[in-house]
Amino acid sequence: MAKTQNNIVSELLSFPKRRISIFREIPVNKQGFILLSLSKKLQQEVMNELDDKELIKLLDYLDPDETTDLLQNLSVYRRKKILKKLGKEIKEKLEFLLKFDPRTAAGIMSLDYIEVNKNTTFEQLSKLIQKHEKRTGRFPTILCVENGFLKGELSPYFLATNKRKEKVKKYIRKVPSIKYNETENNIVKTFKKHPHNKIVVLDDDNIILGVIHSDDILKLIEKKSANTLPDFAGISEEEDVLDPALVKVKNRYKWLIINLATAFLAASVVGLFQKTISAFVLLAVYMPIVAGMGGNAGTQTLAVVVRGLALKEIELKTARRVINNEIIAGGINGIINGILVAAVAILFNKNPMLGLVIGLAMIINLIIASFFGTIIPLIMKRLGKDPASSATIFITTATDVFGFFVFLGLATIML
């Protein structure tokens, strides 16, 4: 039975000593697509083991923009060697694309498009498309221009529904555009503002350079989402799943030491209420619930605020409305969860006062979590720090310290 792409990738990750032999067993028409699904580090390792002929063969099955992505893993010297051995047309396209920063709009764009003017007939358009397909093997994006400037896009749908002699001008629709040097964040922001299936890339003179398709933007969004995970977990962005154990230790130990220090801080708060805990042992059962719910609520708020900062929707000086909304939401969630946990305490422990203490502590701690989950990333951004990189540590510390203090303090007063 034929192996799926996921099976092949799994084998490449699981057997590093046999990686190249496994890769060479993949049909050449699939090798490039498998490479593109791997991490940059793994792409480099595999490509460095392949000879020039093998690389050229697998690149023949890829689009110019996909080929560009892979060639950027090679040294400048080897990249030039590969380019010399490619066909003239593909070589020209690749040399053009490789001029641009891969993290900008021009570095992501595709060159599969044709330009027509508003007076082009559908018969003429069909011939242009056939010519492009014969040359590249791919159906192009159809862009309409006037005096060299972008006017809009024509959907391929109209090719089948209109008369051959009819002009395309009635069917042109607007399409979002972006300058070639815009960053990945601005590409995603433009896509979200204009949920279209593509974005046209323009140069400084507003001349068309290429097209970014929706699947490339979705890959970019997925990549950026994946890149935030190490920040939330307290690990280095440069760390790879295949790194040696000592490299992983080097990237993580500092954050774990900070976590250890904050854990001692929370423990010291608990130590202040030893007599209360000794008198009411059941409190120890509910302490992790109160602290854990606070940490989860704070992380939820953090995720929303970090996304708002990334999209430039909020900043510290205009954040009062956001803080108020999050505090209100935290209070309502606290009431809902506080009632549930209080009911459990009353039902199972037959102690209404314990239920009241736990319920009140839950409400207060979720309000605290919402406040710190909002304010900490805003402050870090204002200080020029990455708002996602260490915020979870400080939020968890705040919810643990204040959560234990409120819960045990109320217990001391009321029980």
For each residue, the residues with C-beta under 8 A, 3 or more apart:
1:
2:
3: 7 8 11
4: 7 8
5: 8 9 30 33 34 37
6: 9 10
7: 3 4 10 11
8: 3 4 5 11 12 22 26 34
9: 5 6 12 13 34 37 38
10: 6 7 13 14
11: 3 7 8 14 15 22
12: 8 9 15 19 22 23 34 38 42 46
13: 9 10 16 42 241 242
14: 10 11
15: 11 12 18 19 22
16: 13 19 242
17:
18: 15 21 22
19: 12 15 16 22 23 45 46 49
20: 23 24 46 49 50
21: 18 24 25
22: 8 11 12 15 18 19 25 26
23: 12 19 20 26 31 34 46 50
24: 20 21 54
25: 21 22
26: 8 22 23 30 31 34
27: 30 31
28: 31 57 58 61
29: 61
30: 5 26 27 33 34 61
31: 23 26 27 28 34 35 57 58 61
32: 35 36 58 59 61 62 66 67 70
33: 5 30 36 37 61 62
34: 5 8 9 12 23 26 30 31 37 38
35: 31 32 38 43 46 47 58 70
36: 32 33 43 62 66 69 70
37: 5 9 33 34
38: 9 12 34 35 42 43 46
39: 42 43 240 241
40: 43 44 73
41: 44 45 240 242
42: 12 13 38 39 45 46 240 242
43: 35 36 38 39 40 46 47 70 73
44: 40 41 47 48 73
45: 19 41 42 48 49
46: 12 19 20 23 35 38 42 43 49 50
47: 35 43 44 50 55 70 73 74
48: 44 45 74
49: 19 20 45 46
50: 20 23 46 47 54 55 58
51: 54 55
52: 55 56 78 81 82 85
53: 56 57
54: 24 50 51 57 58
55: 47 50 51 52 58 59 82
56: 52 53 59 60 82 85 86
57: 28 31 53 54 60
58: 28 31 32 35 50 54 55 61 62
59: 32 55 56 62 67 70 71 82 86
60: 56 57
61: 28 29 30 31 32 33 58
62: 32 33 36 58 59 66 67 70
63: 66 67 110 112 138
64: 67 68 90 93 94 97 110 111 112
65: 68 69 97 108 109 110 111 210 216
66: 32 36 62 63 69 70
67: 32 59 62 63 64 70 71 90 94
68: 64 65 71 72 94 97 98 102 107
69: 36 65 66 72 102
70: 32 35 36 43 47 59 62 66 67 73
71: 59 67 68 74 79 82 83 94 98
72: 68 69 79 98 102
73: 40 43 44 47 70
74: 47 48 71 78 79 82
75: 78 79
76: 79 80
77: 80 81
78: 52 74 75 81 82
79: 71 72 74 75 76 82 83 98
80: 76 77 83 84
81: 52 77 78 84 85
82: 52 55 56 59 71 74 78 79 85 86
83: 71 79 80 86 91 94 95
84: 80 81 91
85: 52 56 81 82
86: 56 59 82 83 90 91 94
87: 90 91
88: 91 92
89: 92 93 135
90: 64 67 86 87 93 94
91: 83 84 86 87 88 94 95
92: 88 89 95 96
93: 64 89 90 96 97 111
94: 64 67 68 71 83 86 90 91 97 98
95: 83 91 92 98 99
96: 92 93 99 111
97: 64 65 68 93 94 100 106 107 109 111
98: 68 71 72 79 94 95
99: 95 96 106
100: 97 104 106 107 180
101: 104 106 107 181
102: 68 69 72 107 108
103: 107 183 184
104: 100 101 107 108 180 181 182 183 184
105: 108 109 178 179 180 181 182 186 187 199 201 212
106: 97 99 100 101 109 180 181 201 209 210
107: 68 97 100 101 102 103 104
108: 65 102 104 105 184 187 212 216 220
109: 65 97 105 106 180 201 209 210 211 212
110: 63 64 65 113 141 210 211 212 213 216
111: 64 65 93 96 97 210 211
112: 63 64 132 136 138 139 140 141 211
113: 110 140 141 142 143 208 210 211
114: 128 129 132 140 141 142 143
115: 143 144 145 208
116: 120 124 125 128 142 143 144 145 154 168
117: 120 144 145 146
118: 144 146 151 167 168 169 172
119: 167 169
120: 116 117 124 125 128 167 168
121: 124 125 164 165 166 167 168
122: 125 126 158 159 162 163 164 165 166 167 168
123: 126 127 164 165
124: 116 120 121 127 128
125: 116 120 121 122 128 129 142 154 159 168
126: 122 123 129 130 159 164
127: 123 124 130 131
128: 114 116 120 124 125 131 132
129: 114 125 126 132 133 139 140 142 159
130: 126 127 133 134
131: 127 128 134 135
132: 112 114 128 129 135 136 138 139 140
133: 129 130 136 137 138 139 140
134: 130 131
135: 89 131 132
136: 112 132 133 140
137: 133
138: 63 112 132 133
139: 112 129 132 133 156
140: 112 113 114 129 132 133 136
141: 110 112 113 114 153 198 211 213
142: 113 114 116 125 129 153 154 155 156
143: 113 114 115 116 150 152 153 154 175 200 208 211
144: 115 116 117 118 150 151 152 153 154 168 169 172
145: 115 116 117 148 149 150 151 208
146: 117 118 149 151
147:
148: 145 207
149: 145 146 206 207
150: 143 144 145 175 177 200 202 206 208
151: 118 144 145 146 172
152: 143 144 172 173 174 175
153: 141 142 143 144 172 173 174 175 198 200
154: 116 125 142 143 144 158 168 171 172 173
155: 142 158 171 173
156: 139 142 159
157: 160 161
158: 122 154 155 161 162 168 171
159: 122 125 126 129 156 162
160: 157
161: 157 158
162: 122 158 159 166 171
163: 122 166
164: 121 122 123 126
165: 121 122 123
166: 121 122 162 163 170
167: 118 119 120 121 122 170
168: 116 118 120 121 122 125 144 154 158 171 172
169: 118 119 144 172
170: 166 167
171: 154 155 158 162 168
172: 118 144 151 152 153 154 168 169
173: 152 153 154 155
174: 152 153
175: 143 150 152 153 196 198 199 200
176: 190 191 193 194 196 199 200
177: 150 199 200 201 202
178: 105 182 186 187 190 199 200 201 202 212
179: 105 182 201 202 203 204
180: 100 104 105 106 109 201 202 203 204 209
181: 101 104 105 106
182: 104 105 178 179 186 187 190
183: 103 104 186 187
184: 103 104 108 187 188 220 224
185: 188 189 224 310
186: 105 178 182 183 189 190
187: 105 108 178 182 183 184 190 191 199 212 217 220
188: 184 185 191 192 217 220 221 224
189: 185 186 192 193 311 312
190: 176 178 182 186 187 193 194 199
191: 176 187 188 194 195 196 199 214 217 221
192: 188 189 195 311
193: 176 189 190
194: 176 190 191 199
195: 191 192
196: 175 176 191 199 214
197: 213 214
198: 141 153 175 211 212 213 214
199: 105 175 176 177 178 187 190 191 194 196 211 212 217
200: 143 150 153 175 176 177 178 208 210 211 212
201: 105 106 109 177 178 179 180 208 209 210 211 212
202: 150 177 178 179 180 206 207 208 209
203: 179 180 206 207 209
204: 179 180
205:
206: 149 150 202 203
207: 148 149 202 203
208: 113 115 143 145 150 200 201 202
209: 106 109 180 201 202 203
210: 65 106 109 110 111 113 200 201
211: 109 110 111 112 113 141 143 198 199 200 201
212: 105 108 109 110 178 187 198 199 200 201 216 217
213: 110 141 197 198 216 217
214: 191 196 197 198 217 218
215: 218 219
216: 65 108 110 212 213 219 220
217: 187 188 191 199 212 213 214 220 221
218: 214 215 221 222
219: 215 216 222 223
220: 108 184 187 188 216 217 223 224
221: 188 191 217 218 224 225
222: 218 219 225 226
223: 219 220 226 227
224: 184 185 188 220 221 227 228
225: 221 222 228 229
226: 222 223 229
227: 223 224 230 231 237
228: 224 225 231 232 306 388
229: 225 226 232 233
230: 227 233 234 235 236 237 239
231: 227 228 234 237 386 388 389
232: 228 229 299 388 392
233: 229 230
234: 230 231 252 255 256 259 389 390 392 393
235: 230 239 248 251 252 255
236: 230 239 251 252
237: 227 230 231
238: 251
239: 230 235 236 243 247 248 251 252
240: 39 41 42 243
241: 13 39
242: 13 16 41 42
243: 239 240 247 248 251
244: 247 248
245: 248 249
246: 249 250
247: 239 243 244 250 251
248: 235 239 243 244 245 251 252
249: 245 246 252 253
250: 246 247 253
251: 235 236 238 239 243 247 248
252: 234 235 236 239 248 249 255 256
253: 249 250 256 257
254: 257 258
255: 234 235 252 258 259 390 393
256: 234 252 253 259 260
257: 253 254 260 261
258: 254 255 261 262 390 393
259: 234 255 256 262 263 393
260: 256 257 263 264
261: 257 258 264 265
262: 258 259 265 266 393 394 396 397 400
263: 259 260 266 267 400
264: 260 261 267 268
265: 261 262 268 269 397 400 401
266: 262 263 269 270 291 397 400 401 404
267: 263 264 270 271
268: 264 265 271 272
269: 265 266 272 273 400 401 404 405 408
270: 266 267 273 274 277 287 404 408
271: 267 268 274
272: 268 269 405 408
273: 269 270 276 277 404 408 409 411 412
274: 270 271 277 278
275: 278 279
276: 273 279 280 283 408 411 412 415
277: 270 273 274 280 281 283 284 408
278: 274 275 281
279: 275 276 415
280: 276 277 283 354 411 415
281: 277 278 284 285
282: 285 286 345 349 351 354
283: 276 277 280 286 287 354 407 408 411
284: 277 281 287
285: 281 282 289
286: 282 283 289 290 341 345 354 358 407
287: 270 283 284 290 291 404 407 408
288: 291 292
289: 285 286 292 293 341 358
290: 286 287 293 294 358 361 362 365 403 404 407
291: 266 287 288 294 295 365 399 400 403 404
292: 288 289 295 296
293: 289 290 296 297 337 362 365 366
294: 290 291 297 298 365 366 368 369 399 400 402 403
295: 291 292 298 299 369 395 396 399 400
296: 292 293 299 300
297: 293 294 300 301 330 333 334 365 366 369 370 373 399
298: 294 295 301 302 369 370 372 373 392 395 396 398 399
299: 232 295 296 302 303 373 392 395
300: 296 297 303 304 373
301: 297 298 304 305 326 330 369 370 373 374
302: 298 299 305 306 373 376 377 388 391 392 395
303: 299 300 306 307
304: 300 301 307 308 326
305: 301 302 308 309 314 322 326 373 374 377 378 387
306: 228 302 303 309 310 377 387 388 391
307: 303 304 310 311
308: 304 305 311 313 314 322
309: 305 306 312 313 314 315 377 378 381 387
310: 185 306 307
311: 189 192 307 308
312: 189 309 315
313: 308 309
314: 305 308 309 318 319 322 378
315: 309 312 318 319 378 381 382
316: 319 378 379 381 382
317:
318: 314 315 321
319: 314 315 316 322 323 374 375 378
320: 323 324
321: 318 324 325
322: 305 308 314 319 325 326 374
323: 319 320 326 327 371 374 375
324: 320 321 327 328
325: 321 322 328 329
326: 301 304 305 322 323 329 330 370 371 373 374
327: 323 324 330 331 367 370 371 374
328: 324 325 331 332
329: 325 326 332 333 370
330: 297 301 326 327 333 334 366 367 368 369 370 371
331: 327 328 334 335 363 366 367 370
332: 328 329 335 336
333: 297 329 330 336 337 366
334: 297 330 331 337 338 362 363 364 365 366 367
335: 331 332 338 339 363
336: 332 333 339 340
337: 293 333 334 340 341 362 366
338: 334 335 341 342 358 359 360 361 362 363
339: 335 336 342 343 359
340: 336 337 343 344
341: 286 289 337 338 344 345 355 358 359 362
342: 338 339 345 346 355 356 358 359 362
343: 339 340 346 347 355
344: 340 341 347 348 355
345: 282 286 341 342 348 349 351 354 355 358
346: 342 343 349 350 351 352 354 355
347: 343 344
348: 344 345
349: 282 345 346 354 355
350: 346
351: 282 345 346 354 355
352: 346 355 356
353: 356 357 414 415
354: 280 282 283 286 345 346 349 351 357 358 411 415
355: 341 342 343 344 345 346 349 351 352 358 359
356: 342 352 353 359 360 414
357: 353 354 360 361 407 410 411 414 415
358: 286 289 290 338 341 342 345 354 355 361 362 407
359: 338 339 341 342 355 356 362 363
360: 338 356 357 363 364 406 410
361: 290 338 357 358 364 365 403 406 407 410
362: 290 293 334 337 338 341 342 358 359 365 366
363: 331 334 335 338 359 360 366 367
364: 334 360 361 367 368 402 406
365: 290 291 293 294 297 334 361 362 368 369 399 402 403 406 407
366: 293 294 297 330 331 333 334 337 362 363 369 370
367: 327 330 331 334 363 364 370 371
368: 294 330 364 365 371 372 398 399 402 403 406
369: 294 295 297 298 301 330 365 366 372 373 395 398 399
370: 297 298 301 326 327 329 330 331 366 367 373 374
371: 323 326 327 330 367 368 374 375
372: 298 368 369 375 376 394 395 398 399
373: 297 298 299 300 301 302 305 326 369 370 376 377 395
374: 301 305 319 322 323 326 327 370 371 377 378
375: 319 323 371 372 378 379
376: 302 372 373 379 380 387 391 394 395 398
377: 302 305 306 309 373 374 380 381 387 388 391
378: 305 309 314 315 316 319 374 375 381 382 387
379: 316 375 376 382 383
380: 376 377 383 385 386 387 389 390 391
381: 309 315 316 377 378 384 385 387
382: 315 316 378 379
383: 379 380
384: 381
385: 380 381 389 390
386: 231 380 389 390
387: 305 306 309 376 377 378 380 381 391
388: 228 231 232 302 306 377 391
389: 231 234 380 385 386
390: 234 255 258 380 385 386 393 394
391: 302 306 376 377 380 387 388 394 395
392: 232 234 298 299 302 395 396
393: 234 255 258 259 262 390 396 397
394: 262 372 376 390 391 397 398
395: 295 298 299 302 369 372 373 376 391 392 398 399
396: 262 295 298 392 393 399 400
397: 262 265 266 393 394 400 401
398: 298 368 369 372 376 394 395 401 402
399: 291 294 295 297 298 365 368 369 372 395 396 402 403
400: 262 263 265 266 269 291 294 295 396 397 403 404
401: 265 266 269 397 398 404 405
402: 294 364 365 368 398 399 405 406
403: 290 291 294 361 365 368 399 400 406 407
404: 266 269 270 273 287 290 291 400 401 407 408
405: 269 272 401 402 408 409
406: 360 361 364 365 368 402 403 409 410
407: 283 286 287 290 357 358 361 365 403 404 410 411
408: 269 270 272 273 276 277 283 287 404 405 411 412
409: 273 405 406 412 413
410: 357 360 361 406 407 413 414
411: 273 276 280 283 354 357 407 408 414 415
412: 273 276 408 409 415
413: 409 410
414: 353 356 357 410 411
415: 276 279 280 353 354 357 411 412
